[in-house]
């Protein structure tokens, strides 16, 4: 085969490696960054097909240890497959495993597209929502790439030598495992839901609009926008149209009390502070933090701060929870799916000020005595206005990426030096042979 044809095959193979590898990397990362979100999606699949989510006596429900382990293993597997594709590592194994995975996922998405049991497949969690049709098209393309790479494995480009593969694998394994375990114990460092810290819930729920007004005078028409100085009475109003500036990012913030009164609207309209405790499932809720929650309730009562507990469970379960924990806060009803998105914890706590989320806590990180003061709440409000990713997470991610790039650089320099030394020896040998002849 001419050299240019081989180079073309290598370039196309490398492009395919990066496309499918980046997809697996992103999918694995999203699952590690929000494992509980993936567990909720698996629950939704089980409910849609009518499968009992207990297997061999193991309770496979969101928040259970068995499902935690399963999602972490899936995240690890996808991330390592993506890494191996991108760097051209373990080519025979990754081509077979990648093809089988894509064949399985394509078959699943064909069924999902046909039956439509869930609105989206959840491949990328809440980080990137695709329709079932878009997901099917994506998987068909990735399956074609995986098959092409499997048959044309000899053209795959290796970006790192075999002797350095263990470093990249170990670093990636520890990075994803650490991220998954931390997120399961605390809250996601990256909030892919529409309820992240700093979110203005009113804008997120209703979107942002502006209105264009058209007035006419003496045959001349002029337009005005919200906030502009409106024309005087010599102008005649013609029409008004609304323009969407920012679409809604959440679909629900509805909560009702025992009488059916809508509480969610009051929380959004309240210019003060509100502690919102979320309890999606009282059976699986960690009651070990109930004393801290009761301390929050006492603080709220003493300082005139509103507090309520939103749950999707019936009245009988609420009474049992109150008996177990000594809860004195009022309960309101809300959608279980909404509560699972609000805080990735059961229970979880959210602090809202003037319609904006200013803080969130998981059941392992409930606020302590130092955080229960009006000064601390005001500090949380100031921090929320300039909220960004956790610095430690950014540092660890930077260290991981930097380590991978450093390993590749050192490996390529070492390989280049070996090639240069070998080329030198060949030239020296040829020079001696020519002298002897």
N, C-alpha and C positions, 0 to 999 in steps of 0.2 A: 504494500500500500504506500503511495507517495506520502512524503512527510507532511505536506499541507493537509492531506485528508486525515492523517492521524492527529495532527494538531487541532483540526476542526472537531473531531470526535472528542478529544480531551477537553476542549473548551465547552462543548455542549454538555458533556458529562459533568464537568465542574459546575456549570450553571444549574443542572438538575440536582446535583448534590446540595447546593446551597438553598435551592427553593424548598425541597422536601425536608432538608435538615433544619432550616429556619422555622418551618411550620411545626416540626416535632419539638424543637427547642422552646418555641413560644407556648405551645400547648402544655408542655411539661412544667414550664415556669409558672403559668397561670394557675395550674392545679396546685402547685406547691405554695404559691402566694395566697391562695384562697381555697384550701382543701375542704372547708365546711360547705362552701358554695357548690363544689362538685358533689359532695355527699347529698345535698338537697336535690341536685339534678338526678342522681341515681335513684333517689326515693321517688321522684316524679315519674321516672321511667317504670319503676316497679308498679306504682299505682296505675299507670296507664295500661299496662299489659295484664294487670290483675295477678301479679306474682306476689306470693307471701315473702316479705322481706326478712324472714328468719330462715336460716339455712343450717341444717344439721344442729339445731339447737342454739346457733349463734345469732344474736340479734343484730341484723344488718340495717340499722336505722341511723340517720344522721346524728353524730355525736357519740356513737358507740365505738368502742376500741377496735372492733373487727373492721368496721368501715373506715376508721381513721387509717389503719394499717393498709387496707386495700388501696385507698386513694394515694397515700404516700408512695406505695410501690408503683402505681400507675404513673405518677409524676416522675419518679426516678427513671422508670423504663423509657418514657417518652423523651425525657431530657437527654439521656445517654444515647438513645438512637439518633436523636438530632445531632448531638456532638460528633458521633461516629460518621454520620453522613457528611457533615460540613468539613471535617478534617480528613476524611478518607480512611478512617481507622477500622480495623476488623471488617474488611470489605465483604468477605464471603458471608459472615454471620449477619451483618447489618442488612445486607441485600435480601437475604431470606426472611429475617424477622420483619423488616420494614414492609416487604411485599405482603406477607401474611397479615400484618396489622392493617394495612390499607385495604386488603381484600375484605377483611372482616368488617372494618368500619364502613366501607362502601356498601356492603350488603345491609348493614344496620340502617344506614341513611336512605337506602332505597325503600326499606320498610317504613321508615319514619316519614319519608316524602309521600308514600302511598297512603298510609293510614293516618298520618298527622296526629299522633298521640300527644305530642308536646309542641309548643310553638317554635322552639329552637332546640337544636341537638345538645347545646351546652359544651361543645368541643373546646371553646375558649372561655368558658364561664361567662361572667358578666363583663369581661374585658373587651370582648368583641362579639356582638350578637349577630348571627347570620340566620337568614330564613332557611327553612328546610330545603328549598330548591337551590339556594346558594351553597349550602353545605354539601349537597349531593354533587353539584358541579365541581366544587373544590376537591372532593374525594376522588372523583373520576380522573381529574387531572393528575392528582398526586399518585393514584394507582398506576396510571400510565407511565409516569416518571419512574416509579419504583420498579415496574416490570422492565422498562428500558435499561435501567442501571443494573438490574439483576442479569440480563442477557448480555450487556456490554460492560461487564465488570472490569475487563482488562483495560478499559479506557478511563476508569475512575482515577482521579488525581489524589495522591496522598500528600497531605500538607504537613505531616509530622512523621518521624521515623518510629519504628516499632519499639525501640528502646526507650522512647519518651512517652509512649501511650499511657503508661500507668500513672504518670503524674497528672495528665489531663483528666483521666478517668477518676482518680481519687479526689482531685479538687472539685470536680463537678458533683460527685457523689456526696461529699461532705457539705457542699453549698446547698444543694436541693434538700438533703435530709435536715440540715440545720434550719433552713427556711420553713420547711413543712412543720417540724416539731415546734418551733417558736410560734408560728401562726396558730397552730392547734391549741396551744396553751394560752396564748394571749389573743390579740386581734390582728387582722391583716395589716401589714405595713403599707400596702398599697390597697386602697379601698376602691374596688371596681364597681361597686353598687352606686346608686344615685344618692346614697345617704352618707357620704363622706363628711369628715370634720371640715367645717367652713361652709357647708352647703346652705344656701338660702332656700328653705323648704317651700316658701311661697313661689319663688321663681321656678324651682325645680318641679313643682306640682302643676302650676298653671302656665309656665312659660313667660316670656317677656314680649310685649307688644308695644307698638306705637301707632297713634292714630293720625291720619292725614286728613285735614279739613280743606275743602275747596270753597272759596267765596268769589262772588262776581260783582263787579261794579262798572257801569258804562261799557259793557261788552268785554271788559278785561277780567280774566280769571287768575286768581292767585292762590297758592297752596300754603298751608300753615301746618306745623307739627305740634305735638304735645310739648308744652313748655314755652312755645312762642307766644308773643303778645298777639292776642286775637284782634281782628280789625274792628273798627267802630260800626255803629248802626247804619252807616251809609252803604255798607257792603251787604250783599244778600247771600245767605248760606246756600250752597249747592249740594254738597255731598260730604260724607265722612267714611273713610275706609280704614280698616285695621291691618297692620303689617306685622307679621311674626318676626321678631328679632332673634329670640332664642327659644327653641322648642322645649316642651316639658321633658324632663329626664327621669321622673318617677311617675308611677301611675296611680298611687294610692297613699293617702295619709288619713284614712277614715277610721275614727274610733267612736264608739257609742257607749253610754253608760247603761245602767239597768233599765232606765225608762225609755231608752232609744234616742236620747239626746246626743247630738253630734258634738263630741268633745274635741276632735281634731282641729276644727275651725277655731275654737277658743284658744288652743295651744299656739296655733300660728299667729293669732291676733294679739296674744299676750306680749306686752313689751318687756315683761320681767323674765325671771328664770323659771324653768320647768324641768324637773327630773322625771324622765320617762323610763320606767323599768319595762323591759321586754321579756316575756315568758312564752315562747312559742309552744313549748311542750312541758307541762308540769311534771309528767312522769319521768322525763329524762333530765329535768333541771337539777343543777348542782345546788343542793340546800346548804352546803358548807359555808357559803358566803352570806347566809341569811342574817347573821348578826351585823355584818357590815352594812347590808341593805337597810336593816332596821335603824342603824345609826344615821344613815342618810335621811331616813324618814323623820327621825327625831330632830335632826338639824333643820330639815325643811319646815317642819311644824313650828319650831322655835323662831325661825327667821322669816316666816311668811312666804316661803317659796312653795310653789305648787309641785305636787308629786302624785303620780298615778302609775298603776301597773297595767300594761296592755297585754292581753293574752287571747288565744283563740279557743281556750278550753272552757267547758261548761261550768255552771255555778257550783255543782257538787265538787268538782276538782279544785276549784278556787278555795272552797271551805277547807278541804283537806290540806292544801298548801298553807293556809293561814293557821291551821291547827299545828302543823309541823314546825312552822317558822316563827309564829307569833306576829305575823304581818298585820300592820294597822293601816296600811295605805289602801286607798280605794282601787277597785278593778274596773277596767273598761274592756270592751270587746273590739278585736281587730282581726284582720286577715292573717292567717298563719304565714303565708308566703311573704307578706309585707314585713312581719316581725322578723322573719329569718334574714331578710335583706337589711333591715335597719341596723342590727348589731349581730355580728357573727359570733354569738355566744348565747348560752342558755343557762341562767339568765344573763341579760346584758343591760347596761345602763347608759342612757343618753341624756346629755344636758343641752337644753334648748334655750336660747335667749333671743327674744324679739324675732322669732321665726327662723333663727339660724342655729345649726348644730355647732356647738362650741366645744364639746368633749364627748368621748365615748369610753366606756370601760367594760372589760370582759369579767367573767365570774372569778378569775384569778387575780384581778387587778382593781377591785372595787375601791373607791376613795377611802382613805384613812382619815384619822383625826386632823392631820396637818392640811389635808385638802378640803376639809369641810369648814370653810370660813367664807364670808362674803368677799374678802380680799382675794382668796384663792379662786373663787368663781370669776371675779373680774379679770384676774390674770389669765384664766382659761379663755375668756372672751377675747382678750387682746391677742393671745397666741393664735386663736382660730382665724383671725383676720389675715395673718401671714403664715398660715399653716403650710408645712411642706413635709416631704418624706422624712422619716426618722434618719438622723445623721449616721447612726451606727449601721443601719441597713445600707445606706449609700456607700459608706466606707467599706463594708464587707463585700458588697457587689463590685465595687471598684477594685478591691484587692483580688477577687476571683478573676475578673476580666483581665486585669493586669498580669496575674500569674499565668493565665493561659497564653496571652500574647507573648510574655517573656519566654515561656517554654518553647513556643513555636519559633521565636527569633533565635534563641540559643541553639535549638535543634537544627534550624536551617543553616546557621553559621557553622556549626560543627559538621554538618553534611557537606557544605561547600568546601570546608577545609580538607575533609577527607577526599573529596573529588579532586581538589587541586593537588594534594600530595600524590594521589594515584597518577594523575596526569603528568606530574613531574617525574615520577619513577618511569613511566612509559617512555617519555621523551629521552630520559637519561639512558634507558636500555637501548632505544633505537639509535642514539648517538654512538654508544659503544659498539653496537653491531656494525654500524656503517664504517667505523674506524678499523674494525677487525677485518672487514671485507675489503 
